[in-house]
Amino acid sequence: MTTPIADRKSTKYGLSLHTTTPELGLAISNFAGETRSQVWNLGRDLSSYIHQYLVEFIAPQTWANLAFIAVAKGPGGYTGTRIGVVLARTLGQQLNIPVFAISTLAAVAWAEVGKNQQTKALAVEMAAQRGQIFGAIYQPSPHGTELTTLLPDTVFTPEAWQETLANWQSDYQLVEAKVDLAATVTSILELANLEWQQGKRPNWSEALPYYGQHPVDV
């Protein structure tokens, strides 16, 4: 049975963006069986083509179909992260819809939960500039319906990160955020939807990037 056009137009979707690496990741879903995602390796052309790819990607849905926007807030590359967060904030402001800023590391953890039905804590690490490490620890719920932050995104020296893990009081699995991070754009969307289902409606102005480090070497 074909869905009437009027019903299609009234269906609400979530849209997510991932731009913290040279790749652009986009995902859209109505969380009722219809989900699409795609990744493009745009490199330095990200800022030039992101709007074009976004407009083409959301079709046949329209801006009016969007209930909320989610964006990877970092950690990651400074320029790419800024581009994604600024675009998400702009869309949220113009469309008057909530914007969820989701940690890049949280998305990696959630993807791991989806792959392995993981129930133990997940310690996620990612290489940062100047030999440092971005680290965070998350606890999935027993039924994989929630992700609780035990240790928020933090910049560590390798020694401090190892000490943190050595002193951690509960069992955990170490996950390295290394490649294909833009592919976790679906995890960004799913985590935002969990918050949406909890009744959270963050204003676009609350969506802030997490850089962790100053972009200029010192």
N, C-alpha and C positions, 0 to 999 in steps of 0.2 A: 504494500500500500504506500503510495507516494505521500510524503509530508506536504500539506498545503503551503503555498508560498508565504502566506501570512504567518503561519506557525514558524517557518524557517526564519523569518525576519525577527520574530519575537524571542527566539532562542538566544540565550546569553552564553558568551564564551569568555575564557581567560586567554590572554596572550602573554608569552614570555620572550625575553631577549637575553642573549648571552654574548657579550662582546669583550670579555676580559682577556682574550687571546687574539691572535691575528685572524681567527675564524669568527664568522657570524653564525650564531645559532638562533633559530626561531621555532616556536611551538605554539599551537593554538588548540583548544579543546573545549567541548561543551560538557565534559565529564559525564557523558551519557552514551559513550560508545564511539564518539567522533573525535579523533585526535590526529593532528598532523605535525610533523617536525621536519626540519631540514637544516643542513650545515653547509656553509660556503667558506672556502679559504680565500679571503679577500686581501689579507695582508695590509699593506699601506693604503689600499683603496677602500678600506672599511668606511671611512667618513664620507667618501664621495658617493658610495652606492647603497648605503644602508637604507635610506628612505625608499629608493627604487625597489630593492628586494623586499622590503616590508610591505609595500603597497601591493606588489604582485603576489606575495605569499598569502596574505589574509583573504584574498578573493577565493570563493564567492562571498565570504562574509564581508561585512562592512564595519566601519568604525562604530556604528550604532549598535552592533551586536555585542560589543565588548562590555563585560561587567567589571573586569579589573585587568590590570597589567602587572606583570612580575618581571624583575630584572636582576641579573647577577650583579651584586654590588662590589665584588672583589672579595679577597685579594686577587690581583692579576696585574696585567699591564696598565700603566697609568692612563695613557691616552684612550685605549679601547674601553676601559672601565668608565671613564668620564663620558665618552660618547654615548654609551648605552644608558647610563643613569640619567644624563641630561635629556635624551630622547624620551625615556619612560616618564620622566617628570613632566615634560612638555605635553605629551599625549594625555597623561592623567589630568593635567590642568585644563587642557582644551576640551576634553571629553567629560570632565567632572566625574571621574571614576577613581577608585582607590589604586594606589601603586604599592606593591610589596617589594621591598629590597631584600634579596635573599643571598646569604653567604655562598660564595663559590665552593668553599670547603663543605658546607652543609649539603650542597647539591651532590658532591662526590660521595658523601656518606650515605645519602638517601638512595643514590644509584646502587651502592653496595648492598643496602638493605633489600632492594628490589631483586638483585641478582642472586643473592645467597640466603634470603630470608633470615638475615643476621639479627640476633637478639642481644649479643654482648656489645659493650661500648665500642665505639669506633674512633680511633685516634687518627686524624687526617693530617698529613704533612705535605707541604708544597715548598719547593725551593724559592727563596726570595733573593733580592739583590745583596751584594756584598757578603756572600757566604752565609747569610742568615736563613731562617726557616719560618714559614707561616705554619702555625699549628693550632688545632682545635680538637675537642673531644665531644662526641655526641652519644646519646643513649636512645636507641630505638625502643618503642613500646613492644610488649610481647607479641602483639598481633600486627605489628608493622603499620600502625595507623597514626603514629606520631613520632617526632624526633625532638628530643629534649637536649638543649645545649648544656653540657656539663662544664666545658671550658671554652669560652668564646674565642674568636679569631685573635691570635696574639703573635707578635714577632719575637722569635727566640734566637739566641745563638745556638749552634748545634749542641753545645754542652748543656745549656739550660733546658733545651727540649728533651734531651736524653735523661736529664735529672728529673724533669717533670714526669716522664713516663715511668722511670724507675721507682718513683715515690707514689705512683697512682695506686689507690687502695683497692680497686676492683679489676676484674679481668677485662681485657680489651683486645681488639684486633687493630693492627697498624695498617693504614691504607695510604698509599702515596698518590697524590694528585699530580699526574705527570703529563699524560697525553689525552687528546680527544675531550678536553674539558667542555668545549662548546656543545658536545653531544648530550651533556647533562642539562641542557635547556629544558628537557621534559621534566627533570627532577625539580628545577626551579619552579616550573608551573605547578607541579603536584604539591610541593611544600607551600606555595602561596595559596593553593586551593584548600589545604588543611586549615590554614589560618582564616580563610574566607568562611569556611564551614563553622568555625568557632565564633563567628560574628565580628571578626576584626575588619575594620574598614580604614586603613591608614591613608591619610591625606598625602597627595603627591609631594608636598613640601617636606614630609618626613623621610622620603627616600634619599638617603645619602650614601655616597661611595665609601668603601673602606679601602684605603690605599696601604695603610700599615707603615709604609716607609715614605720618606721624601723622594720624589722622582729623580732628583739630581744627585749624582754621586758626590760624597763628601770625603 
